[in-house]
């Protein structure tokens, strides 16, 4: 009875259809064999190209590591220096931090004459 249920299963039927198509598409004759050979040759060539490209990118990444490390080290030193002045190693008076997007420089605010006082 379980075999009968399996044959009505959609996945079972799809697998049987796929198996039937796979057996029909086997290379027949010289032309089919040549197609299969060139397909595998193209697949192998693409795999080799992908491997060479991956190794090249890996080497580029390794070559860039010292530069990135130097940049990060400079950034950490600047943060440590900023933290040391925040703790109290700097002057007694420190200029307040400006919020992002604040306008710097000297400017005047004009007041409207219509504004009630």
C-alpha positions in Angstrom: 0.0 0.0 0.0 2.9 2.4 0.7 4.2 1.9 -2.8 0.8 2.9 -4.2 0.9 6.2 -2.2 4.4 7.0 -3.4 3.4 6.8 -7.0 0.6 9.4 -6.4 3.0 11.8 -4.7 3.8 14.9 -6.8 7.5 14.8 -5.9 7.8 11.1 -6.7 6.2 11.7 -10.2 8.5 14.7 -10.8 11.5 12.6 -9.9 10.4 9.8 -12.3 9.9 12.4 -15.1 13.3 13.9 -14.4 14.9 10.4 -14.5 13.2 9.6 -17.8 14.4 12.8 -19.4 17.9 12.2 -18.1 18.1 8.8 -19.7 16.8 10.2 -23.0 19.4 13.0 -23.2 22.4 10.8 -23.1 24.8 11.6 -26.0 24.2 9.4 -29.0 26.7 9.2 -31.8 29.8 11.2 -32.5 28.0 14.6 -32.4 26.5 14.0 -28.9 29.9 12.9 -27.6 31.6 16.0 -29.1 29.0 18.3 -27.5 29.5 16.6 -24.1 33.3 16.9 -24.4 33.1 20.6 -25.2 30.6 21.2 -22.4 32.9 19.7 -19.9 35.9 21.5 -21.4 34.0 24.9 -21.0 33.0 24.0 -17.5 36.6 23.1 -16.6 37.9 26.3 -18.2 35.4 28.4 -16.2 36.4 26.7 -13.0 40.1 27.5 -13.7 39.3 31.1 -14.5 37.2 31.4 -11.3 40.0 29.9 -9.2 42.7 32.2 -10.7 40.5 35.2 -10.1 39.8 34.2 -6.5 43.5 33.7 -5.8 44.3 37.1 -7.4 41.7 38.8 -5.2 43.1 37.0 -2.2 46.6 38.2 -2.9 45.3 41.8 -3.4 43.6 41.6 -0.1 46.7 40.3 1.6 48.8 43.1 0.0 46.4 45.8 1.3 46.4 44.5 4.9 49.5 46.5 6.0 48.1 49.7 4.7 44.7 49.2 6.3 46.5 48.2 9.6 48.6 51.4 9.5 45.4 53.5 8.9 43.6 51.8 11.7 46.6 52.3 14.1 46.7 56.0 13.3 42.9 56.3 14.0 43.3 54.5 17.3 46.2 56.7 18.3 44.0 59.8 17.5 41.1 58.4 19.6 43.4 57.7 22.5 44.8 61.2 22.4 41.3 62.6 22.2 40.2 60.5 25.2 43.3 61.6 27.2 42.4 65.3 26.7 38.7 64.5 27.6 39.8 63.0 30.9 41.7 66.1 32.0 45.1 65.9 30.4 44.3 69.0 28.4 43.7 72.7 29.3 41.2 73.7 32.0 39.0 75.3 29.4 38.0 73.4 26.3 36.0 74.7 23.5 32.6 72.9 23.4 32.0 70.4 20.6 29.9 71.7 17.7 27.1 69.5 16.6 27.3 67.9 13.1 26.2 70.3 10.4 26.8 73.5 12.5 27.9 76.5 10.5 31.3 77.9 11.5 32.4 81.5 11.1 31.0 84.8 12.1 27.5 85.7 11.1 24.7 88.0 12.3 21.1 87.1 12.9 18.8 89.7 11.6 15.7 90.3 13.6 12.4 91.1 11.8 10.9 94.5 12.6 7.4 92.9 12.6 8.2 90.7 15.6 6.4 91.7 18.8 8.7 92.2 21.7 
